């Protein structure tokens, strides 16, 4: 349930207000990038994904039927942890299974099993044997994947994260703390929205008809996958990402 204002243990000095933003932000809870719905402290420029601001104390996941994941504010122990969904390091909030040792970023843990806008339907798989549209590999260790109903389009969740890191390096690593407040930087950001446009055009450069339609579907699918990975898998946010990708 969404509240307009909340108190959060990670930022006790001020209350956090619900806000919707079309600007990417770095979540101060899980340390991952987000877009869309968030809780923000305007005094301190402190941001949290919805999933980080109002977490479930414990969750289960259909990919790990024997696991019970507990929400933690920091990774347990002194050994580096990585997310079993996207293979990326975990440096902040997480869901952890004490019995199996599995870890999930909060947004990865809440990735929808099905993304469906009426035209494009994508299913989340723990593993797929087909090649990824981004990296071209048929298997990638432990990364989850989204796959289209026709099974012709696949994209690793890990590859989406890599695209985001490459495009939004300053946000991930904090080299530019004024990204959200600068129109100049926002225009630069628009040109670095992750896109498969070039890859798809090269892949089907001599093909038309069904192949061209495949590219269009793949591009739309990417919009929804990026939106889901960023913590807000809504049609509205997918449209925002799509408009930025087209520039």
C-alpha angles and dihedrals in degrees: 000000000000118000124193092224133018142175115231131197092224093059108028097160095072140020120249122232127211113250137172116215135178088200118092115245137184114244112231090207106054094013091232128124120262141178135196120015117036145143114245140186105215092195095057104022088241116159136188133184113240088248091053096043095051105023127173111246089229136002141183126216130209091228091059106038095171095050133092112197120209123202112243130182093218137017114274121246129000098284118102112256130209133196115256090212102051103013091232125133119270113223103156141014115006148157111246132189108212095196097049102024094232119150133197133185108239092245092046090050089055097045107137115252088220129030110197130165095167095265103048124040121187128184126207115232131185089217136004128189096210123092122268118245090224106045100015093227121133095215135021116193106254105341119129119230140208115224131189123239090250089053091228096107124059132166128180115230085223091057091052089053091050090052090052093048091049093047099039102033093142092055094046096047101030099241091139116035094177098061095119093049101049124082090194092054091045090056088051089049092053089062092053101052105133112260138176091198096111094041093051094045091051091047093053102024093131097037133087139177111027093017091053090049088051089056092050092050091046091052092050090046090054090055092057094043092051090048091051094047089050090057103255112082097181131133090239094056091043087057091051092050090046094052091050092047091056095058 
